[in-house]
Protein backbone atom coordinates (compact mmCIF):
# COMPACT_ATOMS: atom_id res chain seq x y z
CA UNK A 1 0.00 0.00 0.00
CA UNK A 2 1.19 3.50 -0.73
CA UNK A 3 1.23 5.76 2.34
CA UNK A 4 -1.33 7.99 0.61
CA UNK A 5 -3.81 5.10 0.53
CA UNK A 6 -3.82 4.81 4.31
CA UNK A 7 -6.64 6.47 6.27
CA UNK A 8 -5.60 9.87 7.69
CA UNK A 9 -5.95 8.70 11.31
CA UNK A 10 -3.40 5.91 10.74
CA UNK A 11 -0.62 8.53 10.80
CA UNK A 12 -1.43 9.66 14.35
CA UNK A 13 1.50 9.22 16.71
CA UNK A 14 0.71 9.94 20.41
CA UNK A 15 4.41 10.50 21.20
CA UNK A 16 4.71 13.17 18.49
CA UNK A 17 1.54 14.86 19.73
CA UNK A 18 2.74 14.81 23.34
CA UNK A 19 6.11 16.27 22.34
CA UNK A 20 4.37 19.03 20.38
CA UNK A 21 2.03 20.03 23.19
CA UNK A 22 4.75 19.70 25.84
CA UNK A 23 6.75 22.35 23.97
CA UNK A 24 3.74 24.71 23.84
CA UNK A 25 3.66 27.59 26.33
CA UNK A 26 1.06 26.96 29.08
CA UNK A 27 -1.00 30.08 28.28
CA UNK A 28 -4.30 30.73 26.51
CA UNK A 29 -2.31 32.11 23.55
CA UNK A 30 -0.22 28.92 23.46
CA UNK A 31 -3.04 26.39 23.66
CA UNK A 32 -5.20 28.31 21.17
CA UNK A 33 -2.42 28.49 18.59
CA UNK A 34 -2.10 32.27 18.61
CA UNK A 35 -5.84 33.00 18.61
CA UNK A 36 -6.44 33.93 22.29
CA UNK A 37 -9.34 36.19 21.27
CA UNK A 38 -11.50 33.18 20.44
CA UNK A 39 -11.55 32.03 24.07
CA UNK A 40 -14.35 34.32 25.26
CA UNK A 41 -16.53 33.58 22.19
CA UNK A 42 -15.86 29.86 22.61
CA UNK A 43 -16.72 29.73 26.32
CA UNK A 44 -19.91 31.75 25.79
CA UNK A 45 -20.99 29.41 22.98
CA UNK A 46 -20.34 26.38 25.19
CA UNK A 47 -22.28 27.90 28.07
CA UNK A 48 -25.27 28.62 25.80
CA UNK A 49 -25.15 25.07 24.39
CA UNK A 50 -25.18 23.43 27.82
CA UNK A 51 -28.04 25.71 28.89
CA UNK A 52 -30.07 24.41 25.92
CA UNK A 53 -29.28 20.80 26.86
CA UNK A 54 -30.38 21.41 30.44
CA UNK A 55 -33.62 23.11 29.38
CA UNK A 56 -34.55 19.95 27.48
CA UNK A 57 -33.45 17.59 30.27
CA UNK A 58 -35.67 15.68 32.69
CA UNK A 59 -32.73 14.45 34.76
CA UNK A 60 -30.47 17.52 34.92
CA UNK A 61 -32.70 20.59 34.52
CA UNK A 62 -31.20 23.99 35.32
CA UNK A 63 -33.58 24.20 38.31
CA UNK A 64 -31.59 21.39 39.96
CA UNK A 65 -28.65 23.76 40.37
CA UNK A 66 -25.07 22.84 39.55
CA UNK A 67 -24.25 19.50 37.99
CA UNK A 68 -22.60 17.20 40.54
CA UNK A 69 -19.47 16.27 38.64
CA UNK A 70 -17.98 16.96 35.21
CA UNK A 71 -14.82 15.85 33.41
CA UNK A 72 -12.75 18.21 31.27
CA UNK A 73 -11.00 15.86 28.83
CA UNK A 74 -7.89 17.05 27.04
CA UNK A 75 -8.15 19.98 29.44
CA UNK A 76 -4.82 21.64 28.69
CA UNK A 77 -4.26 24.50 31.15
CA UNK A 78 -7.86 24.25 32.38
CA UNK A 79 -9.09 27.16 30.26
CA UNK A 80 -12.51 25.48 29.96
CA UNK A 81 -12.49 24.16 33.54
CA UNK A 82 -11.91 27.57 35.11
CA UNK A 83 -13.74 29.66 32.50
CA UNK A 84 -16.88 27.58 32.19
CA UNK A 85 -17.21 24.11 33.74
CA UNK A 86 -16.44 25.13 37.33
CA UNK A 87 -19.36 27.58 37.08
CA UNK A 88 -21.82 24.84 36.14
CA UNK A 89 -20.54 21.80 38.07
CA UNK A 90 -19.62 21.37 41.74
CA UNK A 91 -16.50 19.35 40.89
CA UNK A 92 -14.54 19.17 37.64
CA UNK A 93 -12.01 16.38 37.13
CA UNK A 94 -9.21 17.28 34.73
CA UNK A 95 -7.83 14.72 32.25
CA UNK A 96 -4.70 15.99 30.47
CA UNK A 97 -1.42 14.22 29.64
CA UNK A 98 0.84 17.32 29.62
CA UNK A 99 1.95 18.00 33.21
CA UNK A 100 3.30 21.45 32.36
CA UNK A 101 -0.27 22.43 31.48
CA UNK A 102 -1.94 21.08 34.62
CA UNK A 103 0.76 22.56 36.88
CA UNK A 104 -1.20 25.83 36.70
CA UNK A 105 -4.17 24.09 38.40
CA UNK A 106 -4.53 22.87 41.97
CA UNK A 107 -6.76 19.95 42.93
CA UNK A 108 -9.37 21.01 45.46
CA UNK A 109 -9.25 24.67 44.47
CA UNK A 110 -11.79 26.56 42.39
CA UNK A 111 -13.93 23.53 41.76
CA UNK A 112 -11.05 21.42 40.41
CA UNK A 113 -11.38 17.78 41.49
CA UNK A 114 -8.85 15.15 40.51
CA UNK A 115 -6.05 16.00 38.09
CA UNK A 116 -5.28 12.96 35.95
CA UNK A 117 -2.14 13.23 33.82
CA UNK A 118 -3.07 10.64 31.18
CA UNK A 119 -4.05 10.73 27.53
CA UNK A 120 -7.66 9.90 26.68
CA UNK A 121 -6.58 6.60 25.11
CA UNK A 122 -5.19 5.57 28.54
CA UNK A 123 -7.91 7.06 30.75
CA UNK A 124 -9.87 4.23 32.31
CA UNK A 125 -12.40 5.61 34.77
CA UNK A 126 -14.06 2.88 36.81
CA UNK A 127 -17.81 2.45 36.54
CA UNK A 128 -19.32 2.46 40.01
CA UNK A 129 -16.46 4.49 41.49
CA UNK A 130 -17.03 7.75 39.65
CA UNK A 131 -20.05 9.18 37.83
CA UNK A 132 -20.17 12.22 35.57
CA UNK A 133 -23.16 14.31 34.53
CA UNK A 134 -21.01 15.83 31.78
CA UNK A 135 -17.89 14.65 29.94
CA UNK A 136 -16.56 17.58 27.93
CA UNK A 137 -14.13 16.98 25.04
CA UNK A 138 -12.77 19.92 23.11
CA UNK A 139 -9.96 20.28 20.60
CA UNK A 140 -8.44 16.99 21.74
CA UNK A 141 -10.07 13.93 20.13
CA UNK A 142 -8.17 14.62 16.90
CA UNK A 143 -5.19 13.07 18.69
CA UNK A 144 -7.03 9.72 18.81
CA UNK A 145 -7.31 7.22 15.97
CA UNK A 146 -10.89 6.28 15.02
CA UNK A 147 -10.55 2.96 16.87
CA UNK A 148 -9.12 4.60 20.02
CA UNK A 149 -11.81 7.30 19.90
CA UNK A 150 -14.68 4.77 19.78
CA UNK A 151 -13.08 2.75 22.58
CA UNK A 152 -12.70 5.92 24.68
CA UNK A 153 -16.33 6.93 24.08
CA UNK A 154 -17.52 3.51 25.23
CA UNK A 155 -15.52 3.87 28.47
CA UNK A 156 -16.98 7.34 29.01
CA UNK A 157 -20.51 5.93 28.63
CA UNK A 158 -19.73 3.60 31.53
CA UNK A 159 -19.23 6.51 33.92
CA UNK A 160 -22.09 8.76 32.74
CA UNK A 161 -24.97 9.45 35.11
CA UNK A 162 -28.49 8.67 33.88
CA UNK A 163 -29.33 11.44 31.41
CA UNK A 164 -25.73 12.68 31.42
CA UNK A 165 -23.96 14.01 28.31
CA UNK A 166 -20.76 13.51 26.39
CA UNK A 167 -20.04 16.76 24.53
CA UNK A 168 -17.58 16.78 21.64
CA UNK A 169 -16.61 20.26 20.43
CA UNK A 170 -14.10 20.00 17.62
CA UNK A 171 -12.95 21.45 14.31
CA UNK A 172 -14.65 20.03 11.21
CA UNK A 173 -12.78 19.06 8.05
CA UNK A 174 -13.33 21.43 5.13
CA UNK A 175 -11.74 19.02 2.64
CA UNK A 176 -13.40 19.47 -0.76
CA UNK A 177 -13.62 15.70 -1.24
CA UNK A 178 -15.18 15.19 2.20
CA UNK A 179 -12.18 13.50 3.78
CA UNK A 180 -10.60 13.75 7.20
CA UNK A 181 -7.44 15.89 7.21
CA UNK A 182 -4.18 14.81 8.86
CA UNK A 183 -2.00 17.55 10.38
CA UNK A 184 1.62 16.53 10.89
CA UNK A 185 2.39 19.55 13.10
CA UNK A 186 0.68 18.07 16.16
CA UNK A 187 -0.03 14.60 14.68
CA UNK A 188 -3.80 15.01 14.72
CA UNK A 189 -6.71 14.46 12.39
CA UNK A 190 -9.58 16.86 11.66
CA UNK A 191 -12.70 14.81 10.99
CA UNK A 192 -15.74 15.44 8.86
CA UNK A 193 -19.14 15.83 10.51
CA UNK A 194 -20.19 12.59 8.81
CA UNK A 195 -17.20 10.70 10.27
CA UNK A 196 -17.96 12.00 13.78
CA UNK A 197 -21.57 10.84 13.53
CA UNK A 198 -20.58 7.39 12.30
CA UNK A 199 -18.10 6.99 15.20
CA UNK A 200 -20.70 8.14 17.76
CA UNK A 201 -23.09 5.54 16.36
CA UNK A 202 -20.39 2.86 16.51
CA UNK A 203 -19.88 3.70 20.20
CA UNK A 204 -23.62 3.19 20.80
CA UNK A 205 -24.34 6.88 21.33
CA UNK A 206 -27.25 8.99 20.14
CA UNK A 207 -26.78 12.62 19.09
CA UNK A 208 -29.29 14.71 21.07
CA UNK A 209 -28.14 18.14 19.90
CA UNK A 210 -25.54 19.70 17.63
CA UNK A 211 -24.75 23.21 16.48
CA UNK A 212 -22.00 25.29 14.92
CA UNK A 213 -20.03 27.73 17.05
CA UNK A 214 -20.74 31.27 15.86
CA UNK A 215 -18.40 34.26 15.82
CA UNK A 216 -15.09 32.54 15.08
CA UNK A 217 -12.46 34.42 13.03
CA UNK A 218 -12.66 33.89 9.25
CA UNK A 219 -10.29 31.31 7.82
CA UNK A 220 -10.43 28.86 10.73
CA UNK A 221 -12.12 25.46 10.59
CA UNK A 222 -15.80 25.34 11.49
CA UNK A 223 -16.36 24.18 15.07
Backbone bond lengths (Angstrom), bond angles and torsions (degrees), N, CA, C in turn:
res aa  C-N    CA-C-N  psi(-1)  N-CA   C-N-CA  omega(-1)  CA-C   N-CA-C  phi
1 X - - - 1.466 - - 1.530 109.85 -
2 X 1.288 116.29 136.96 1.463 119.92 171.94 1.529 107.65 -73.97
3 X 1.336 115.76 149.26 1.469 119.75 -179.98 1.526 111.09 -57.31
4 X 1.338 116.49 -32.66 1.468 119.90 -177.73 1.525 112.18 -68.78
5 X 1.346 116.89 -19.50 1.462 119.76 179.95 1.528 112.26 -80.45
6 X 1.328 116.03 -14.30 1.460 119.36 -176.58 1.519 110.48 -75.56
7 X 1.339 117.09 147.47 1.475 118.41 177.86 1.527 110.31 -62.69
8 X 1.344 117.51 145.65 1.463 121.14 -176.38 1.542 113.28 -51.92
9 X 1.335 116.87 -38.55 1.470 118.86 -175.23 1.533 112.63 -71.00
10 X 1.356 116.69 -13.17 1.465 118.74 -179.56 1.533 111.80 -71.02
11 X 1.326 116.98 -15.84 1.467 121.05 -179.25 1.533 112.71 -86.23
12 X 1.321 116.71 -7.75 1.468 120.01 -176.51 1.530 110.56 -64.19
13 X 1.326 115.06 129.78 1.460 121.40 177.99 1.529 108.33 -126.43
14 X 1.356 118.09 107.50 1.470 120.95 -176.66 1.533 112.88 -55.64
15 X 1.346 116.96 -35.08 1.473 119.75 -178.81 1.531 110.73 -65.78
16 X 1.332 116.21 -41.18 1.469 121.01 178.17 1.525 110.12 -63.16
17 X 1.332 115.42 -44.16 1.466 120.67 -179.76 1.528 110.48 -62.26
18 X 1.328 115.90 -44.64 1.468 120.32 -178.83 1.526 110.70 -63.10
19 X 1.333 115.68 -41.46 1.470 120.27 179.11 1.527 110.33 -63.07
20 X 1.338 115.93 -41.59 1.464 120.32 179.78 1.529 110.94 -61.64
21 X 1.326 115.74 -51.90 1.464 119.12 -176.67 1.532 112.18 -69.79
22 X 1.326 116.89 -30.14 1.467 120.09 179.06 1.530 111.34 -68.25
23 X 1.339 116.27 -22.62 1.464 119.69 179.56 1.531 111.75 -93.98
24 X 1.336 116.14 2.97 1.467 121.85 -179.19 1.529 109.86 -88.81
25 X 1.345 117.11 136.92 1.469 117.81 -179.11 1.532 110.42 -64.87
26 X 1.353 116.59 138.48 1.473 120.35 -176.68 1.534 112.75 -79.48
27 X 1.344 115.02 61.88 1.464 121.66 179.35 1.521 107.96 -132.59
28 X 1.323 116.54 166.62 1.470 120.45 177.72 1.526 109.41 -60.24
29 X 1.350 116.42 -41.27 1.469 120.31 178.78 1.531 110.54 -60.49
30 X 1.333 116.27 -42.05 1.464 120.98 -179.71 1.511 112.82 -64.05
31 X 1.333 116.34 -52.40 1.472 119.53 -174.98 1.524 112.63 -72.11
32 X 1.345 117.29 -21.07 1.460 119.52 178.53 1.533 111.67 -100.04
33 X 1.325 116.07 17.41 1.463 120.02 172.55 1.516 114.62 58.39
34 X 1.342 115.87 37.54 1.460 119.01 177.19 1.520 114.45 84.27
35 X 1.342 116.44 13.80 1.475 120.19 175.95 1.534 110.43 -121.88
36 X 1.354 117.93 57.50 1.475 118.87 -175.67 1.519 113.16 -60.88
37 X 1.350 116.31 -24.39 1.467 119.74 -177.20 1.520 113.20 -66.79
38 X 1.348 117.58 -15.72 1.466 117.41 -179.75 1.528 111.65 -79.61
39 X 1.330 117.25 -11.96 1.469 119.15 -173.10 1.521 112.41 -60.19
40 X 1.331 117.16 -47.95 1.465 120.35 -176.94 1.533 111.07 -63.11
41 X 1.353 115.88 -44.58 1.472 121.37 179.40 1.526 109.80 -61.20
42 X 1.341 114.94 -43.22 1.460 121.69 -178.84 1.524 111.42 -62.16
43 X 1.332 116.64 -49.51 1.469 120.77 -176.83 1.528 111.09 -64.71
44 X 1.347 116.03 -38.10 1.468 119.70 178.16 1.520 110.72 -65.00
45 X 1.337 116.45 -42.23 1.467 120.78 178.20 1.521 111.54 -61.22
46 X 1.338 115.48 -41.54 1.470 120.57 -180.00 1.521 110.78 -65.28
47 X 1.318 115.57 -42.47 1.461 121.22 179.78 1.532 111.03 -61.57
48 X 1.329 115.96 -43.79 1.470 121.17 178.61 1.529 110.97 -63.41
49 X 1.342 115.85 -39.99 1.467 120.83 -177.95 1.525 110.44 -65.51
50 X 1.331 116.60 -45.46 1.466 119.45 179.12 1.526 110.50 -63.56
51 X 1.334 116.65 -38.78 1.473 120.22 178.92 1.532 110.46 -58.90
52 X 1.344 116.27 -39.59 1.474 120.20 178.07 1.531 110.47 -65.36
53 X 1.326 116.49 -42.83 1.468 120.22 178.63 1.528 110.53 -59.57
54 X 1.323 115.83 -43.24 1.465 119.93 -176.65 1.526 111.73 -70.76
55 X 1.331 116.62 -32.45 1.471 119.17 177.33 1.519 111.04 -63.50
56 X 1.342 116.00 -32.19 1.471 120.32 -177.62 1.531 112.33 -91.59
57 X 1.338 117.01 2.26 1.468 119.91 -172.12 1.522 113.53 -97.54
58 X 1.345 114.63 135.11 1.473 120.10 172.60 1.534 109.84 -79.97
59 X 1.324 116.22 -36.53 1.465 120.93 -170.77 1.526 113.80 -86.91
60 X 1.336 116.75 -33.36 1.472 120.11 -177.80 1.525 111.79 -128.62
61 X 1.350 117.66 55.19 1.469 118.46 -179.79 1.534 110.29 -67.93
62 X 1.319 115.92 156.92 1.470 120.66 -179.39 1.532 110.65 -57.48
63 X 1.342 116.16 -31.31 1.478 120.45 -177.88 1.531 112.24 -63.54
64 X 1.348 116.11 -17.50 1.471 119.64 179.92 1.525 112.06 -79.95
65 X 1.343 116.22 -0.94 1.465 119.23 179.99 1.518 111.12 82.00
66 X 1.323 115.84 -158.64 1.467 119.65 -176.08 1.527 112.00 -62.50
67 X 1.327 115.68 147.88 1.458 120.18 170.58 1.524 106.95 -63.79
68 X 1.327 116.98 153.25 1.471 119.84 -177.75 1.528 111.84 -70.89
69 X 1.320 115.09 -51.95 1.470 118.50 -174.98 1.525 109.69 -147.90
70 X 1.334 115.00 139.44 1.463 120.72 176.66 1.522 108.35 -130.11
71 X 1.335 116.38 161.41 1.462 121.21 173.60 1.520 107.89 -122.11
72 X 1.322 115.99 132.32 1.465 121.84 175.38 1.523 105.83 -103.95
73 X 1.338 116.27 104.65 1.469 121.29 -171.88 1.521 111.03 -98.00
74 X 1.326 115.80 130.80 1.459 120.27 -171.31 1.513 108.38 67.12
75 X 1.342 115.03 45.49 1.468 122.09 -166.01 1.526 114.99 -72.55
76 X 1.341 117.05 -16.34 1.461 118.15 -177.95 1.520 111.45 60.07
77 X 1.339 116.34 -129.06 1.468 121.32 -178.38 1.532 111.69 -86.33
78 X 1.332 116.46 7.95 1.465 119.48 179.59 1.515 113.06 82.01
79 X 1.333 116.35 22.66 1.470 121.02 178.90 1.529 110.91 -55.04
80 X 1.342 116.43 -42.19 1.468 120.80 -178.05 1.529 110.43 -81.01
81 X 1.333 116.26 -35.04 1.474 120.02 176.75 1.524 110.35 -58.85
82 X 1.325 116.34 -53.90 1.469 119.82 -173.49 1.526 111.88 -78.81
83 X 1.354 116.73 -31.22 1.459 119.29 -175.67 1.505 115.31 -88.15
84 X 1.341 116.54 -11.51 1.467 118.94 -175.18 1.524 113.37 -148.75
85 X 1.334 117.65 -60.02 1.470 120.04 -170.56 1.527 113.86 -63.38
86 X 1.334 116.92 -37.72 1.473 119.48 -179.82 1.533 111.39 -66.09
87 X 1.329 116.85 -19.20 1.472 120.05 177.45 1.529 111.97 -80.30
88 X 1.339 116.13 -20.81 1.471 119.32 -173.56 1.527 113.26 -114.94
89 X 1.339 116.87 -8.69 1.467 120.62 179.38 1.525 109.60 -132.57
90 X 1.327 116.14 144.99 1.470 120.17 -179.33 1.521 111.38 -65.39
91 X 1.341 116.25 -40.61 1.467 121.44 -179.58 1.524 108.98 -133.61
92 X 1.322 116.09 136.04 1.464 121.18 177.17 1.521 109.27 -123.22
93 X 1.337 116.56 113.93 1.463 120.17 174.01 1.528 108.65 -82.47
94 X 1.321 115.24 141.96 1.458 121.94 -175.27 1.535 109.20 -110.77
95 X 1.330 116.41 124.43 1.465 121.34 178.02 1.532 107.32 -116.68
96 X 1.330 116.67 112.72 1.469 121.14 -173.88 1.527 109.69 -160.45
97 X 1.347 117.76 121.99 1.460 119.67 -175.95 1.529 115.43 -72.14
98 X 1.335 118.02 -25.55 1.475 119.56 -175.21 1.530 111.04 -86.06
99 X 1.337 115.73 107.75 1.467 120.76 -177.45 1.531 113.38 -61.09
100 X 1.324 115.66 -35.53 1.477 118.84 -179.35 1.527 110.90 -60.12
101 X 1.334 116.32 -29.06 1.463 120.45 177.93 1.530 110.81 -73.96
102 X 1.336 115.83 -48.38 1.472 118.40 -174.55 1.526 112.73 -76.47
103 X 1.331 117.45 -11.45 1.471 120.54 176.78 1.527 112.14 -59.64
104 X 1.349 116.63 -22.35 1.470 118.83 -179.97 1.530 111.43 -80.39
105 X 1.342 117.22 -6.35 1.472 121.70 -179.85 1.521 110.04 -109.05
106 X 1.328 116.12 153.93 1.465 119.92 175.17 1.522 109.49 -126.72
107 X 1.331 116.06 125.44 1.460 120.53 178.07 1.521 108.98 -59.37
108 X 1.328 116.08 137.46 1.461 119.66 178.25 1.516 114.27 86.94
109 X 1.330 116.62 -2.95 1.474 119.85 178.00 1.518 110.94 -116.10
110 X 1.328 115.70 138.62 1.461 120.64 175.56 1.510 114.81 59.88
111 X 1.328 116.15 31.48 1.455 119.69 177.76 1.519 114.31 86.66
112 X 1.349 117.35 -2.98 1.463 120.26 179.76 1.526 109.72 -75.73
113 X 1.331 116.00 126.51 1.465 121.14 178.42 1.516 110.13 -91.18
114 X 1.322 115.80 -120.60 1.462 119.75 177.78 1.520 111.08 -76.95
115 X 1.334 116.09 145.10 1.462 121.26 172.30 1.520 107.23 -110.52
116 X 1.329 116.12 114.49 1.460 121.51 -175.05 1.520 109.41 -111.62
117 X 1.319 116.69 109.45 1.470 120.66 -178.20 1.525 110.91 -87.07
118 X 1.334 115.20 71.10 1.467 121.52 175.94 1.524 109.21 -138.39
119 X 1.343 115.17 154.65 1.456 119.79 173.19 1.523 109.48 -75.82
120 X 1.313 117.14 159.21 1.469 120.26 -177.40 1.521 111.96 -61.49
121 X 1.348 116.37 -30.65 1.477 118.75 -179.82 1.529 111.16 -68.05
122 X 1.353 116.87 -20.53 1.474 120.98 -178.94 1.529 113.20 -108.28
123 X 1.338 116.54 0.17 1.470 119.43 -179.09 1.519 108.76 -80.47
124 X 1.326 115.51 118.93 1.462 118.89 -179.17 1.520 110.80 -126.71
125 X 1.337 115.90 76.11 1.458 119.16 177.94 1.531 110.03 -64.10
126 X 1.316 116.43 145.52 1.467 119.91 -174.76 1.517 111.84 -97.25
127 X 1.327 115.65 119.16 1.464 120.75 176.40 1.524 108.73 -57.88
128 X 1.321 116.01 135.31 1.462 119.78 -179.78 1.517 112.01 95.74
129 X 1.344 116.94 -24.94 1.469 119.89 179.54 1.514 111.60 -97.16
130 X 1.334 115.73 -31.96 1.461 120.12 -179.26 1.528 107.85 -139.91
131 X 1.334 115.76 146.53 1.469 120.09 -179.87 1.526 108.87 -140.95
132 X 1.335 114.77 129.39 1.466 120.42 -177.83 1.521 111.49 -112.85
133 X 1.331 115.88 137.12 1.461 120.71 171.69 1.530 109.98 -80.91
134 X 1.345 115.49 -23.39 1.463 120.82 -175.81 1.527 109.86 -148.70
135 X 1.335 115.73 126.61 1.469 120.76 173.18 1.525 106.15 -116.50
136 X 1.338 115.53 108.92 1.463 121.64 -172.88 1.527 109.82 -100.11
137 X 1.338 116.06 125.49 1.468 121.90 178.80 1.515 108.35 -123.23
138 X 1.323 117.20 121.28 1.457 118.54 -179.19 1.514 111.67 -142.55
139 X 1.338 114.46 129.03 1.465 121.57 177.68 1.528 110.93 49.16
140 X 1.329 115.07 47.53 1.471 119.39 -180.00 1.527 113.27 -145.90
141 X 1.325 118.99 -29.74 1.477 118.80 -173.25 1.530 112.30 -73.71
142 X 1.325 117.60 -8.86 1.458 121.49 172.92 1.519 112.38 -66.41
143 X 1.343 116.09 -14.34 1.469 119.68 177.93 1.526 111.19 -84.17
144 X 1.338 116.85 -6.50 1.467 120.82 -178.68 1.525 110.52 -103.08
145 X 1.333 116.54 139.89 1.464 119.52 170.87 1.532 107.97 -65.84
146 X 1.327 116.80 164.54 1.469 120.55 178.88 1.529 110.89 -55.83
147 X 1.329 116.20 -45.26 1.472 120.82 -178.39 1.538 110.83 -63.19
148 X 1.337 116.12 -45.35 1.472 120.17 -179.74 1.535 110.92 -65.94
149 X 1.326 116.64 -35.30 1.462 121.65 -179.66 1.534 110.36 -65.46
150 X 1.325 116.85 -46.95 1.471 120.72 179.30 1.531 110.46 -62.33
151 X 1.323 115.71 -43.47 1.464 120.91 179.04 1.530 110.77 -60.89
152 X 1.324 116.10 -43.29 1.471 121.92 177.73 1.528 111.20 -62.02
153 X 1.336 116.56 -45.33 1.472 120.07 179.94 1.533 111.07 -59.95
154 X 1.326 115.92 -40.64 1.467 119.67 179.53 1.531 111.02 -63.28
155 X 1.339 116.93 -38.33 1.472 119.80 177.46 1.529 110.63 -67.19
156 X 1.324 116.26 -38.02 1.467 120.43 179.38 1.529 110.95 -63.99
157 X 1.335 116.17 -38.86 1.473 120.70 177.88 1.532 110.07 -56.77
158 X 1.328 115.81 -37.60 1.462 120.71 -178.06 1.517 114.65 -64.50
159 X 1.332 117.07 -18.94 1.474 119.42 -179.48 1.529 112.07 -116.88
160 X 1.333 116.63 17.20 1.474 120.67 176.25 1.520 109.56 -85.00
161 X 1.337 116.46 140.53 1.462 119.73 172.27 1.525 108.60 -71.98
162 X 1.326 117.15 163.86 1.468 120.82 175.84 1.526 107.75 -58.45
163 X 1.327 117.19 127.35 1.466 120.11 -179.86 1.513 113.73 77.60
164 X 1.344 117.41 7.35 1.463 120.29 179.04 1.527 111.09 -76.75
165 X 1.339 115.73 170.84 1.470 120.30 -175.52 1.523 112.11 -126.54
166 X 1.332 114.46 146.08 1.459 121.52 163.26 1.522 105.14 -107.23
167 X 1.328 117.02 119.92 1.461 120.57 178.18 1.525 108.56 -106.95
168 X 1.328 115.64 130.78 1.460 121.63 176.57 1.527 107.32 -119.06
169 X 1.326 116.25 113.89 1.469 121.59 -179.51 1.522 107.25 -118.57
170 X 1.314 115.41 106.47 1.466 119.73 -170.45 1.527 111.91 -143.21
171 X 1.316 115.88 161.36 1.464 121.37 172.20 1.528 109.49 -64.88
172 X 1.341 115.72 149.36 1.462 120.76 176.37 1.523 109.63 -112.46
173 X 1.317 116.10 138.51 1.464 121.82 178.39 1.526 110.24 -60.03
174 X 1.336 115.28 137.21 1.468 119.89 175.28 1.529 109.89 -111.71
175 X 1.340 115.86 22.35 1.463 121.28 -178.97 1.530 109.97 -60.48
176 X 1.334 115.84 131.59 1.477 119.50 -174.52 1.526 112.54 -65.03
177 X 1.336 116.64 -23.72 1.470 119.50 178.73 1.528 112.07 -96.88
178 X 1.350 116.10 10.70 1.459 120.02 176.21 1.514 114.21 70.35
179 X 1.325 116.75 34.89 1.466 120.18 -179.80 1.520 110.85 -108.02
180 X 1.332 115.83 159.60 1.453 120.74 170.48 1.532 107.49 -69.61
181 X 1.336 116.28 153.36 1.462 121.04 -176.34 1.526 109.82 -118.41
182 X 1.327 116.98 123.66 1.463 121.13 177.33 1.524 109.89 -88.10
183 X 1.330 116.57 136.07 1.468 122.25 177.83 1.520 108.41 -117.62
184 X 1.340 115.80 113.57 1.469 117.90 -175.88 1.524 113.04 -75.26
185 X 1.339 117.64 -16.69 1.469 120.14 -179.25 1.526 111.44 -56.40
186 X 1.332 115.92 -52.40 1.473 119.20 -179.57 1.529 111.44 -115.65
187 X 1.334 116.44 14.31 1.474 122.48 179.86 1.532 111.01 51.79
188 X 1.325 114.79 60.73 1.472 120.08 -179.67 1.520 109.35 -133.78
189 X 1.324 115.05 167.50 1.457 119.94 176.92 1.526 108.98 -124.82
190 X 1.336 116.19 138.24 1.463 121.38 175.33 1.520 106.45 -103.26
191 X 1.331 115.68 118.17 1.467 120.83 -172.01 1.525 112.62 -92.75
192 X 1.314 114.24 158.64 1.462 119.91 172.89 1.531 108.72 -79.78
193 X 1.317 115.69 160.35 1.465 120.84 176.84 1.533 109.55 -59.41
194 X 1.319 115.25 -40.68 1.472 121.36 -179.44 1.538 110.71 -61.20
195 X 1.333 116.16 -44.25 1.466 120.56 179.78 1.528 110.13 -62.00
196 X 1.350 116.37 -46.78 1.469 119.44 178.21 1.519 110.86 -53.94
197 X 1.323 116.41 -48.67 1.470 120.33 -176.55 1.529 111.86 -63.05
198 X 1.339 116.33 -37.12 1.466 118.49 179.65 1.533 110.21 -68.97
199 X 1.332 117.40 -35.99 1.470 120.37 179.35 1.535 111.05 -71.12
200 X 1.333 116.83 -37.63 1.475 119.84 176.72 1.531 109.40 -60.81
201 X 1.326 115.06 -43.09 1.469 120.77 -179.22 1.531 109.98 -63.19
202 X 1.330 115.22 -43.27 1.466 120.75 179.78 1.529 111.02 -60.85
203 X 1.329 116.20 -32.25 1.469 120.75 -179.83 1.532 111.53 -82.52
204 X 1.343 116.86 -0.90 1.462 120.84 178.62 1.518 113.30 82.58
205 X 1.328 115.99 21.63 1.468 120.56 -178.42 1.523 111.34 -100.53
206 X 1.320 115.22 157.69 1.457 121.96 177.73 1.530 107.79 -120.20
207 X 1.328 116.82 129.50 1.466 120.10 177.86 1.529 108.86 -76.03
208 X 1.340 116.73 119.18 1.468 119.14 179.47 1.524 112.10 -97.74
209 X 1.332 116.83 -22.20 1.465 119.57 179.03 1.519 108.85 -162.53
210 X 1.329 115.83 145.52 1.465 119.34 173.46 1.520 108.34 -151.03
211 X 1.324 115.74 148.09 1.462 119.40 175.95 1.517 109.54 -158.64
212 X 1.339 115.45 160.52 1.453 120.56 176.59 1.526 109.79 -88.49
213 X 1.326 115.69 142.20 1.460 121.27 174.67 1.525 108.28 -72.39
214 X 1.317 116.44 127.76 1.468 120.77 178.81 1.533 110.59 -92.19
215 X 1.336 115.18 159.32 1.464 120.14 168.87 1.517 116.24 82.35
216 X 1.330 117.87 11.65 1.461 119.98 178.29 1.535 109.90 -77.80
217 X 1.343 117.22 152.49 1.466 119.77 177.82 1.527 111.21 -59.09
218 X 1.329 115.96 146.50 1.467 121.82 177.54 1.537 108.95 -60.25
219 X 1.331 115.72 149.16 1.451 119.20 174.23 1.521 114.77 89.59
220 X 1.340 116.89 -6.36 1.475 118.89 175.22 1.536 108.23 -95.02
221 X 1.319 115.60 162.97 1.470 119.54 174.25 1.522 110.16 -60.03
222 X 1.341 116.18 151.50 1.471 119.00 169.83 1.518 108.28 -66.94
223 X 1.334 115.86 150.14 1.472 121.78 -178.97 1.520 108.95 -121.63
